[in-house]
Amino acid sequence: MTGGDAAGRLVRPFTLTGGRTRPSRADFTLITTVTAIDPQPSRAARPQPEHLRILRLCAEPMAVAELAARLDLPVSVVVILLSDLLEAGRITARPPHPVSRATDDLDLLQKVRDGLGRL
């Protein structure tokens, strides 16, 4: 753990969201894939440190649940921060593909179970 991580944990989640408890958008589920449009923002933008961490982590597509786990933040807080970034045009959000067959459902559930086991 680095010094920045230890300091970050002293900040209450409601502080990170500016006191907001609900996202401004309903674009995100646990398995929505998020990708940063530009992981290195310009200095003029001056985003919050948490926004910068999200942009760095999402340089490659990442599911909301995995992002929350890596940030060690509640999903509800991460979704609010993602809503900010989506509205600013800093990320894209891709909903999951619909599953059409029962065998696909079983495969997906097994992948989710295996993924959760790795957390």
C-alpha positions in Angstrom: 0.0 0.0 0.0 1.4 3.4 -0.9 1.1 6.6 1.1 -1.5 7.9 -1.3 -3.7 4.9 -0.8 -3.6 5.2 3.0 -4.4 8.9 2.8 -7.3 8.2 0.4 -9.0 5.9 2.9 -9.4 8.7 5.4 -11.8 10.5 3.0 -15.4 9.6 3.6 -17.3 8.4 0.5 -19.9 11.2 0.6 -17.0 13.7 0.4 -15.9 12.1 -2.9 -19.3 12.6 -4.4 -19.9 16.1 -3.0 -22.6 14.8 -0.7 -24.6 13.3 -3.6 -26.2 9.9 -2.9 -27.6 9.2 -6.3 -26.0 9.3 -9.7 -27.3 11.8 -12.2 -27.6 9.1 -14.8 -28.9 5.5 -14.9 -26.4 4.2 -17.4 -24.5 1.9 -15.1 -25.0 -1.7 -13.9 -22.4 -3.9 -12.2 -21.4 -5.4 -15.5 -21.4 -2.2 -17.6 -18.1 -1.9 -19.4 -16.4 1.5 -18.9 -13.5 2.8 -21.1 -11.6 6.0 -20.7 -11.6 8.2 -23.8 -8.4 9.9 -22.7 -6.7 8.4 -19.7 -4.3 11.5 -19.4 -6.5 14.6 -19.0 -5.2 18.1 -19.7 -4.1 20.2 -16.8 -6.9 22.6 -17.5 -9.6 20.0 -16.6 -8.3 19.6 -13.0 -10.3 16.5 -12.1 -10.5 15.0 -8.6 -7.9 12.4 -7.7 -10.6 9.7 -7.8 -11.6 10.7 -11.3 -7.9 10.4 -12.3 -7.7 6.9 -10.8 -10.8 5.8 -12.7 -9.4 7.2 -15.9 -6.1 5.4 -15.5 -7.8 2.1 -14.5 -10.2 2.3 -17.5 -7.5 2.8 -20.1 -8.6 -0.7 -21.0 -12.3 -1.7 -20.7 -13.4 -2.6 -17.2 -16.7 -3.6 -15.6 -18.1 -1.3 -12.9 -17.9 -4.0 -10.2 -14.3 -4.7 -10.9 -13.5 -1.0 -10.9 -15.2 -0.5 -7.5 -13.2 -3.5 -6.1 -9.9 -2.0 -7.4 -10.7 1.4 -6.1 -11.8 -0.1 -2.7 -15.0 2.1 -2.8 -18.7 1.3 -2.6 -20.3 0.7 -6.0 -22.8 3.5 -5.4 -19.9 6.0 -5.0 -18.1 4.7 -8.1 -21.3 5.0 -10.2 -21.7 8.7 -9.1 -18.1 9.4 -10.1 -18.6 7.5 -13.4 -21.7 9.6 -14.1 -19.6 12.7 -13.7 -17.0 11.4 -16.2 -19.6 10.3 -18.7 -21.3 13.7 -18.6 -17.9 15.3 -19.1 -17.3 13.1 -22.2 -14.2 11.4 -20.5 -15.5 7.8 -20.6 -17.7 5.6 -22.6 -20.1 3.1 -21.0 -21.2 0.0 -22.9 -24.1 -2.0 -21.5 -23.7 -5.8 -21.4 -24.8 -7.9 -24.4 -28.2 -9.6 -23.8 -28.0 -13.3 -23.3 -30.4 -15.3 -25.4 -30.0 -18.9 -24.4 -30.1 -20.8 -21.1 -26.7 -22.3 -21.7 -25.3 -18.8 -22.1 -26.9 -17.9 -18.8 -25.1 -20.8 -17.1 -21.8 -19.9 -18.7 -22.2 -16.3 -17.6 -23.0 -17.2 -14.1 -20.0 -19.5 -13.9 -17.8 -16.7 -15.2 -19.2 -14.3 -12.6 -18.7 -16.9 -9.8 -15.1 -17.5 -10.9 -14.4 -13.7 -11.1 -15.8 -13.1 -7.6 -13.7 -16.0 -6.3 -10.6 -14.1 -7.6 -11.5 -11.0 -5.7 
